[in-house]
Amino acid sequence: MKSKSMVVFKKEFRETLRDRRSLVLLALFTLMYPLMLGYMLNKQIERATQPEREGMELAVIGAAQAPNLMAQFKQKNVTIKQVDAMDEEAIGELLKSRKVVAVLRIDDKFTENYQAMRPAQVELWFDSAIDHGPRVRDVEAVLNAYSMDIASARLLAHGVSPVTMAPVKVQRYDTGGTAGRSGVIGAMIGFLFFPAFGCCLSAAVDSTAGERERRSMEVLMAQPLRTWELIGGKWLAAGILSVIAITLELALAHGILSWLPLEEVGTSWRVTSSDLALICLASVPLSMLAASVHIAMAMNAKSFKEAQTTASVVMLVPMIPGVVVSMMELKTAAWMYAVPMLSNQTLLGEVAKGQDIGAMPYLLTFFSSMVPALAGVAFASWRLRSERYVLAV
């Protein structure tokens, strides 16, 4: 004999699949976030690797006065474009055209001042509104290196060691490997859990507050069903939508991140297929929690419109812990696995670092959402026993 809750579940799930609005929301949330994440990371990779692929073009006014400097630029894969003298307005127009990274204007007295060992002035013009910051810094690095070479040569000519110009030598060591930087991507992809509260919103509210306004709830309650069986079937129907959406989202994001050349920006995606399967399993209660919260809020509302408005506001609450932790830059702690949705974000971030975190974080993530999800179902079942709810008074 079939469970009465499963009968309600099949009825509600079948009706949800016939609802075009629910299916559109499901497809939108499933595709939007992974594609946006892939697009942003791809653009970041393109900007980071563009100088190496294409080099950079530098417009130089008076290039003939500094042939050694021009040669040093060419060694750094900087293409020199010699241009005639121009005023400030013309330089601004040239930079706005984005044909060159910057304009280097060498003073007319550059050679005279250089030979007299006076400061030889050069002007570097760039547009900070254009995303050429890294390239401009590369140009400045070449200019600084050229200046230091000249200073060292002049000190040697006077019998002074160039070492006296650098009393402190700084050596930089970056201990942040690709595994640590992968946590940044894990934090970004953590927002993929947020649609769990959006995908089931329409189905949860429509099957409770909506059916009450249409007076179809009375027909269901006239059947030989317990309140928890009726609510349980509706809860499963709404929760399964979020489970499907989150699973497809994570799988799509995993495929995109595995395909992108993240090594170009000094990071990598270290989540394996087995890790992803465990994360999806641990995230099932989050989807069920979202469904129970929406159903409980809808059961406590006086109208369908009020239920939809309240649920839309409540769905933003689970984002608060993740935003606070990110703003305060808190380190990963055990208590984070006990907070719904924050636990999912933390779990994914730690797995993305390639660390062996053991089974406890998965269990805490699972039960941190499952316990309040069952509490929400219990509250909705208790609320359904009230005649005032059914009669909307």
N, C-alpha and C positions, 0 to 999 in steps of 0.2 A: 504494500500500500504506500502510495506516495505521501511524503511529508506535506502537510498543509502549507507550511512556509514555502516549500519549493513550488507548489501550485501558484501561490501568490507571486513568487519570484518570476516564474515563466510568463505569467500574465503581464506583469509590469515591464519586464524586459522586452517582451514582444511589442508592447505599446510604445516603449521608448525607441526601439529601432524603427518604428513607423513615423516617429516625430522628426521631421526634417530639421527643426531647430537644434535638437539635441545632437544629431549627427553632424551638423555644421560646426557646432561648438567643439565636438570631439575631434574632428579633423583639423580645425583651426589650432587648438591647443597642442595637438600632437605634432603638427608640422612647423608651427611658427617659431617656437623657442629653439629647437635644434638647428633650423635653417638660419635663424638670426645669429646664433652662436658661431656656426660655421662660417657665415659671411664675415662677421667681425674679425674672427681669427685669421681668415684668409687675407683680408685687407691688411691686417697687422703684419703678416708674413710678407706680403708684397711690398709694403713700405720699408720693412727692415732689410729686404734683399734687393731692393731696386738699385741702390748705389753700386752694388757688386755686379748686377746684371747689365746695367746701362752706363755705369760711370756717372760723371756729372760734368756739366758744362759751365765754365766760369768766364764771364765777359771781363776783359782787362783793357783798361785805357792806359796807354803808354807802356805796353809790354816790352818794347825794345830797350827800355832803360834798365830792366832787371832780367837779363837772360838766364842767370843762374836760378833765380826764383822761379821762372817759367819752367826750367828743366826739372826742378824739384816737384812742381805741381804735376807734371806729366808722369813722373815716377809713381805718383800716388793715384794714377788713373783719373786725373782731372783734365778734361779737354779745355784747352785755352782758345777762346774766341776773341781775337783782337778787334776792337771797335774804336771808332774815332771819338774825339772829345765830345762830351755832351753835358748839358746842364742837369740840374737836379730833377726837373720835371721829366726830361727824356729818360733819365735813369729809372725813375718811378714807373714810367710806362713800360720800359723794357722788363722790369721785374714782374709787373702785373701780367705780362704776356706769358709768364712761366716758361720762357724759352731758355733761361739761364737760372742757375741757383743763386748767384750773387754777382755783383759788379765790383771789381777791384780797380780803383783809380789810383794810379801812381803819380805822385807829385812831379811837376816839371823839373824841380831842382833835386830830384832823387839822386841822380848820379853825382852832382856837385856835393851834396851833403854827405853822401856815402864816402866819397874820396877824402873829404875833410873830417871824417869820423864824427860827424854830427848826426843826430837822429834823422833818418830818412823817412819821410812821412808817406804812408799809404792809407787809402780810405777803402773800407769794406762796406758796401751797400747791400742790404738785403731787406726783404719784406717779411716781418714776423707773423703777418696774418696768413702767410702761405706755409704749408707743412714741409718746410725745408730745414728744420732745426738741426737734425743730425748732420746733414750735408754742410751746413754753414759751420758747424763745429769742426768738421774735418778740414775745411779751408783754414779756419783759425789755427788749427793744430799745425798745419804746414807752415803758416806764417810764423808761429812761435818757434818751431824747429829751425826755420831759416834764420830767425833773429838770434837764437842761441848759437848756431854754427858761426855766425859772424862775430859774436861776442867772444867765443872761444878762440877763434883765429887771431883776433886783436890782442887778447891776453897773452897768447903764445908769442906773438911778435914782440911784446914788451917783457918777455921772460917771466911771465906769471902763469902759474898752472890754472887751467880752467876749473879745476876741482874746487878752488876757493869760492867759486860762484854757487856751488851747491854743497853747503856744509851738512845738509841732511838729505839722505837718499831714501826715498820712500819706495818700497816694493809692495805691490798690491797682490793679494791672494784671495780669490773668490772661493769660499767653501760651499756656496749654494749650488749644488749639482742640479742636474736635470730632474732628479726626483723631488727635490724641494720646490723647484719652480713649477712642477706639475700640480702642486697643491693649489696654486693660483687658478689653474684651469678647473680644478675640482670645486673651488669656491664659486666660479662663474657658472658651472653647470649645475650647481646646487639649486639654482632658481628653477630648474626643470621640475622640481617637486611641487612648486606652487600651483600649477594647473590641476593638481589633484582636487583642489577645492572648487575649481571652475567647471570641470567636466561633468560633475554630478549635480551641479546646482539646479539646472532646469528640471532634471528627472526627479530629484528629491522633493523640490517644492511643488511641482505639478502633481505628483502622486499623493501628496498630503493636503496642503492648503488648496490646491487646485481642485482636487476631487471633492473636498468639502464644499466649495462654492458651487460645484456642478451637482451636488447632492448624490454623487455616486458612492461616496464614502458610507452612507447609510445602508446602501445595498450590500456592500462588503461586510459591514458589521452585523447584518442580519443573518449572515452565514454562520455555520457552526465552527467558528474560529476563535481562538484566544487572541487577546490583543498583541501579545508578544509574537505570535505566529504571523499576524497581519503585518505588524511593523517589521518583523524580521525579513519577510519576503520583499517588502519595499526597500529595506536597507540593503539587502544583497543586490537587488536590481540596480540601484543607484551606485553602489560601491564598485560593482564589476566594471561599470563604464570608466571610472577613474583608474582602476587597476589596469585595464586595457590601454588607456591613454598613457599612463606613466611608463608602462613596460615598453610600448612602442616608442615613446619619446627617448627613453634611455638607450634603447637599441639603436635608434637612428643617430643620436648624438655620439654613441660609441663608434658607429661606422664612420661618421664624418671625422671625428678626432683621430681615428686610426689611419684615415686616408690622408689627412693634412700633413705636410712636412714640418712638423712642429720643431724638429731639430734646428731649423733655420733660425729660430728665435730663442735657442738655448733651453728648450724644454722638451718634454715627451709625454705621451699618454701611456701610462703603465697599467691600466686596468685590463685584465684579461676577460675572456668570455665567461669563465667560471666565476670570477669576481663579480661580473655584471649580473649573473644569474642570482647570486646570493644577495646582492644589493636590491634587485627587483623583488625578491622574496621578502626581504626585510621591510620593503616599502609598501607591501600589500596592506598592512594595518593603517598606514597613513591615509590611503584612499578610503578605507572603511570608516576611519575617523571623520573624514570630510563628509561622507554621506550621512553619518549619524548626527553630526553637528547641524547640517542643513535640515534634516528631518526634525530634530528636536526644536530648532528655532521656528520652523514652519508650523509645528504642532502648537507652539505657544503664541503664534500670531493670530490676529482676528480676521485677516483677509489675505488673499493671495498676493496682492500688491505689497502689503506690509511685510509678508514673509519673504518676498523676493528682495525687497530693499534691505531688510535686516540681514539676510544671508549674504548679500553682496558686501555689506560693511564688515560682517564677522569674518569673512574669508580673508581679509587683510591682516587679521590679528596674528596668525601663525608666522607671518613674515617678520614681526617685530624682534623676536630673539635673535634671528640671523643677522638683521641689520645692526642691532646693538653690539653683538659680538664682533662684527666686522669693523664698526666705527671705533670700538674700544681696543681693537687689535689684541683680543684675549687669546692666550694659548689654549690648545686643545686640553680639555679636562674631562674627567669621567662624568660629571654632572650634565654635560652637554648631550650625552646620549639618553638622558631621561626627559628631554624636552621635545615634544612632537615637532616634526619637520626640521628643527635645528639638528636633531639627532641624525636625520637622513643626510642633511648637508655635511655634517661633520664626518659621518661614516664615508661618504663618497670622497671627500677631500683627503682623508687619511689613506684610503685605498689608492687614490690617484698618485700618492707619493711613493707607492711601491713598498709600504711598510707592512710587516706581519703583525696585525693588530689582535689576532686571536678571535675566539668565538664570542666573548662577552659583549663587545660593542654591537654585534649583530643581534644578540638576544635583547639587550637593552633597547635598541632601536625598535625592535619588533613589539615588545610589550609596552613601551612608552606611548605608543599610539593605540594598541589594541585594548588596553584597560579603559581609557576614557571613551573609546568607541563603544564598548559594551555598556558603559555607564550612560552614554547618550541614548542608546537603544532602550535601556531600562526606563529612562525618564520618558521617552516618547510613548512607550507601552503604558506606563502609568497615566500619562496625560490622556491617552485615548480612552481610558475608562470613564472619563468625565463626560456627562451628558452636555455640560455647558460647552465643551469643545465641539462636539458634533453639531450642536445647534448654533455654534458661533455666537455665543452670548457671553 
